[in-house]
């Protein structure tokens, strides 16, 4: 139900807004992945790295 509602919202957005949202999501994933990788280099497990990278950002 939630996924269908989200798809309807995305469908109503203009193409430029969809592109901007996709670009923002890509940049966010890149930053979270970079921060998470930094935490993994400190010998943390992936759960701690994911939690702290998403919590701090």
BAKOL-713896 format. One record per residue (C-alpha): y, x, z; residue in three letters; residue number from 0. Coordinates in steps of 0.001 Angstrom, whole numbers, plus 524288, in hexadecimal, padded with zeros to 5 digits. Example, Ala and Ser with C-alpha at 12.3 -4.5 7.8 and 13.67 -1.06 7.14 Angstrom:
> 7EE6C; 8300C; 81E78; Ala; 0
> 7FBDC; 83566; 81BE4; Ser; 1
***
This chain:
> 80000; 80000; 80000; Unk; 0
> 8098D; 80AB6; 803B6; Unk; 1
> 805E0; 812D9; 7F7D9; Unk; 2
> 807FE; 80751; 7EECC; Unk; 3
> 8155E; 80497; 7F4B9; Unk; 4
> 818F7; 812F0; 7F349; Unk; 5
> 814DA; 812D9; 7E503; Unk; 6
> 81D3C; 806CA; 7E28B; Unk; 7
> 828F9; 80D85; 7E8AA; Unk; 8
> 826BF; 819A1; 7E054; Unk; 9
> 8252C; 81130; 7D42B; Unk; 10
> 8328C; 80AFE; 7D65E; Unk; 11
> 83943; 8183A; 7D791; Unk; 12
> 83FE1; 81E1B; 7CBC8; Unk; 13
> 8397B; 829A9; 7C529; Unk; 14
> 843D3; 83327; 7CA12; Unk; 15
> 841F2; 82E63; 7D80A; Unk; 16
> 83346; 83006; 7D6B4; Unk; 17
> 83549; 83DDE; 7D1C8; Unk; 18
> 83E86; 84101; 7DCE4; Unk; 19
> 834F2; 83B88; 7E6E9; Unk; 20
> 829BB; 84347; 7E0EB; Unk; 21
> 831E2; 84FB4; 7E0FE; Unk; 22
> 83587; 84D7F; 7EF41; Unk; 23
> 82755; 84B41; 7F2EA; Unk; 24
> 82356; 857A4; 7EBB3; Unk; 25
> 82DA2; 85FD6; 7F29A; Unk; 26
> 829BF; 85A07; 7FFC4; Unk; 27
> 81B67; 85D42; 7FD74; Unk; 28
> 81F1C; 86B03; 7F93A; Unk; 29
> 82727; 86D58; 80588; Unk; 30
> 81CE0; 8676E; 80E9A; Unk; 31
> 8124D; 86F82; 807F0; Unk; 32
> 81A35; 87BFC; 8093D; Unk; 33
> 81CF5; 8799D; 817A2; Unk; 34
> 80ED2; 875B7; 81A04; Unk; 35
> 809FF; 88215; 81358; Unk; 36
> 81307; 88A07; 81C15; Unk; 37
> 80CCC; 883C7; 827FD; Unk; 38
> 7FF24; 8864C; 8228D; Unk; 39
> 80294; 894B6; 82167; Unk; 40
> 804E5; 89489; 83023; Unk; 41
> 7F659; 89150; 83207; Unk; 42
> 7F8A0; 882E8; 834BD; Unk; 43
> 7EEBD; 87910; 82FDC; Unk; 44
> 7F27B; 86FCA; 824E9; Unk; 45
> 7F485; 86422; 82E08; Unk; 46
> 7FEA8; 86B5F; 8362A; Unk; 47
> 8053B; 870CB; 829F8; Unk; 48
> 80608; 86358; 8239C; Unk; 49
> 80AFF; 85CDE; 82FFD; Unk; 50
> 815A9; 866BE; 832CF; Unk; 51
> 81A0F; 8680D; 824A6; Unk; 52
> 81B8F; 8594E; 822FA; Unk; 53
> 82117; 85755; 830A4; Unk; 54
> 82B9F; 861BC; 82F5B; Unk; 55
> 82FC8; 85D93; 821C1; Unk; 56
***
